[in-house]
Amino acid sequence: MTGAVLLAAATGVALVLAFLLLLYIVSPLTSPKPLSLSGAHVVVTGGSSGIGKSVAIECFKQGAFITLIARNESRLLEAKREIEKFSVNDKQVVHSISVDVSKDCANVERVLKQAQEKLGPVDMLINCAGTSANGKFEELDISRFEQLMAINYLGSVYPTRAVVTTMKERRMGRIVFVSSQAGQVGLFGYSAYSATKFALRGLAEALQMEVKPYNIYITVAYPPDTDTPGYTEENETKTLEAKLISEASAVCKPDHVARTIVKDAILGKFSSSVGTDGHMLAVLTSGMSPISSIAEVLEAVICMGFFRFMSLYYIASFDNIIRRCMVKKEKSEKMD
Ligand SMILES: NC(=O)c1ccc[n+]([C@@H]2O[C@H](COP(=O)([O-])OP(=O)(O)OC[C@H]3O[C@@H](n4cnc5c(N)ncnc54)[C@H](OP(=O)(O)O)[C@@H]3O)[C@@H](O)[C@H]2O)c1
């Protein structure tokens, strides 16, 4: 009996020591000092609309100088005027650039060099320019696959290339890639879109490993459905299956999503998610991604199995929706 008690006590002590050793090993892997946005130069691609515009407003409210990037000049000008209303001091500037981030890397680098000459080196780059398409794999025009990869993926690579060297020289910086929950889980109709958003995760993980010694931190944001002009446009051509699946979660406000993205980027968190579903997906897809905090790792270790179990419910109900839609469609085709 005494032997068994001693063994249990020794096991307990060994577990505590192993845990403390783990904390010691992972502590250099965790996040940096928060970045102050007061006086910082923040570049927001896709900053003339939706989530990007809200992100720019949030940064401006915290005292940042903003460079807004998008293609349509009148929408850029309108957004610039709207953002300027939120200034917290009279030195703040919103500079706007009309450029297509998906084309001509050299040109994107050139315009961002000009922006840095105006407002100083970039402290934070938020790659938010993006677009979506929903449709069955074989029905989506093949050009949509190419276009989405160009805008959503290369449109994040080019601006990042334009700022990363200076960030490395200054040994500081934040880079945000705006992915999507569709970049964590592939859903019906998103074969073209999801692939581009998953690609950002791979890019971010590899880049984070390269730039971490230079005190540069990467954040991948995974917004849920968010009420933006882009979302409204996507809904116009959404398949019935995708509409029914997305009914499983609520539509968020862009200001709320933007606040989370900016907060997580300031803290240097690798993964940024919104809401309970977002949190569950972040844990489920954490894989071997960079560590932002010990609490986050422990939560993943403890909750992963349970969340995987819960995911079975979602997968089954999505499969069920798709099967019902197929049966209904086949019935109506037979009747015609
Ligand atoms: N809304 C959602 O439900 C949701 C959910 C998850 C992830 N996201 C992601 O969040 C990001 C923003 O989405 P949103 O819904 O806010 O979109 P949005 O309202 O359509 O705004 C998109 C912005 O990107 C710009 N843009 C698009 N293509 C561009 C290009 N080639 N070069 C430069 N700028 C370009 C647009 O301006 P111009 O057209 O004038 O260029 C606009 O400023 C996207 O990456 C999207 O995939 C959105």
The ligand as an SDF file (V2000), in Angstrom:
LIG
                    3D

 48 52  0  0  0  0  0  0  0  0999 V2000
  -16.8560   38.9880  -46.0110 N   0  0  0  0  0  0  0  0  0  0  0  0
  -16.6930   37.7300  -45.6240 C   0  0  0  0  0  0  0  0  0  0  0  0
  -17.6650   37.0190  -45.2870 O   0  0  0  0  0  0  0  0  0  0  0  0
  -15.3040   37.1460  -45.5510 C   0  0  0  0  0  0  0  0  0  0  0  0
  -15.1330   35.9590  -44.8110 C   0  0  0  0  0  0  0  0  0  0  0  0
  -13.8650   35.4050  -44.7360 C   0  0  0  0  0  0  0  0  0  0  0  0
  -12.7920   36.0160  -45.3590 C   0  0  0  0  0  0  0  0  0  0  0  0
  -12.9910   37.1640  -46.0610 N   0  0  0  0  0  0  0  0  0  0  0  0
  -11.8220   37.7510  -46.7240 C   0  0  0  0  0  0  0  0  0  0  0  0
  -11.6450   39.0710  -46.2230 O   0  0  0  0  0  0  0  0  0  0  0  0
  -11.1010   39.9080  -47.2380 C   0  0  0  0  0  0  0  0  0  0  0  0
  -12.0010   41.1230  -47.4180 C   0  0  0  0  0  0  0  0  0  0  0  0
  -13.2860   40.6690  -47.7810 O   0  0  0  0  0  0  0  0  0  0  0  0
  -14.5210   41.6560  -47.8610 P   0  0  0  0  0  0  0  0  0  0  0  0
  -15.7410   40.8150  -47.7940 O   0  0  0  0  0  0  0  0  0  0  0  0
  -14.3280   42.7800  -46.9260 O   0  0  0  0  0  0  0  0  0  0  0  0
  -14.3780   42.1490  -49.3960 O   0  0  0  0  0  0  0  0  0  0  0  0
  -14.9140   43.4220  -50.1700 P   0  0  0  0  0  0  0  0  0  0  0  0
  -15.9290   44.1550  -49.4290 O   0  0  0  0  0  0  0  0  0  0  0  0
  -15.2750   42.9190  -51.5400 O   0  0  0  0  0  0  0  0  0  0  0  0
  -13.5820   44.2940  -50.3180 O   0  0  0  0  0  0  0  0  0  0  0  0
  -12.5110   43.8120  -51.0680 C   0  0  0  0  0  0  0  0  0  0  0  0
  -11.4440   44.8640  -51.1290 C   0  0  0  0  0  0  0  0  0  0  0  0
  -10.3250   44.3470  -51.8580 O   0  0  0  0  0  0  0  0  0  0  0  0
  -10.0160   45.2240  -52.9390 C   0  0  0  0  0  0  0  0  0  0  0  0
   -9.4380   44.4200  -54.0180 N   0  0  0  0  0  0  0  0  0  0  0  0
   -9.9990   43.3430  -54.6270 C   0  0  0  0  0  0  0  0  0  0  0  0
   -9.1990   42.8850  -55.5810 N   0  0  0  0  0  0  0  0  0  0  0  0
   -8.1040   43.6780  -55.5760 C   0  0  0  0  0  0  0  0  0  0  0  0
   -6.9150   43.7120  -56.3430 C   0  0  0  0  0  0  0  0  0  0  0  0
   -6.6970   42.8350  -57.3200 N   0  0  0  0  0  0  0  0  0  0  0  0
   -5.9890   44.6660  -56.0920 N   0  0  0  0  0  0  0  0  0  0  0  0
   -6.2130   45.5660  -55.0990 C   0  0  0  0  0  0  0  0  0  0  0  0
   -7.3070   45.5780  -54.3350 N   0  0  0  0  0  0  0  0  0  0  0  0
   -8.2470   44.6600  -54.5860 C   0  0  0  0  0  0  0  0  0  0  0  0
  -11.3510   45.8790  -53.2730 C   0  0  0  0  0  0  0  0  0  0  0  0
  -11.2430   47.1050  -53.9510 O   0  0  0  0  0  0  0  0  0  0  0  0
  -11.2370   47.2010  -55.5760 P   0  0  0  0  0  0  0  0  0  0  0  0
  -12.2660   46.2400  -56.0700 O   0  0  0  0  0  0  0  0  0  0  0  0
  -11.5340   48.6220  -55.8750 O   0  0  0  0  0  0  0  0  0  0  0  0
   -9.8610   46.8090  -55.9900 O   0  0  0  0  0  0  0  0  0  0  0  0
  -11.8740   46.1250  -51.8670 C   0  0  0  0  0  0  0  0  0  0  0  0
  -11.2380   47.2300  -51.2900 O   0  0  0  0  0  0  0  0  0  0  0  0
  -11.0020   39.0440  -48.4960 C   0  0  0  0  0  0  0  0  0  0  0  0
   -9.6880   38.5380  -48.5930 O   0  0  0  0  0  0  0  0  0  0  0  0
  -11.9760   37.9140  -48.2250 C   0  0  0  0  0  0  0  0  0  0  0  0
  -11.6360   36.7370  -48.9090 O   0  0  0  0  0  0  0  0  0  0  0  0
  -14.2170   37.7470  -46.1700 C   0  0  0  0  0  0  0  0  0  0  0  0
  1  2  1  0
  2  3  2  0
  2  4  1  0
  4  5  1  0
  4 48  2  0
  5  6  2  0
  6  7  1  0
  7  8  2  0
  8  9  1  0
  8 48  1  0
  9 10  1  0
  9 46  1  0
 10 11  1  0
 11 12  1  0
 11 44  1  0
 12 13  1  0
 13 14  1  0
 14 15  2  0
 14 16  1  0
 14 17  1  0
 17 18  1  0
 18 19  2  0
 18 20  1  0
 18 21  1  0
 21 22  1  0
 22 23  1  0
 23 24  1  0
 23 42  1  0
 24 25  1  0
 25 26  1  0
 25 36  1  0
 26 27  1  0
 26 35  1  0
 27 28  2  0
 28 29  1  0
 29 30  1  0
 29 35  2  0
 30 31  1  0
 30 32  2  0
 32 33  1  0
 33 34  2  0
 34 35  1  0
 36 37  1  0
 36 42  1  0
 37 38  1  0
 38 39  2  0
 38 40  1  0
 38 41  1  0
 42 43  1  0
 44 45  1  0
 44 46  1  0
 46 47  1  0
M  CHG  2   8   1  16  -1
M  END
$$$$
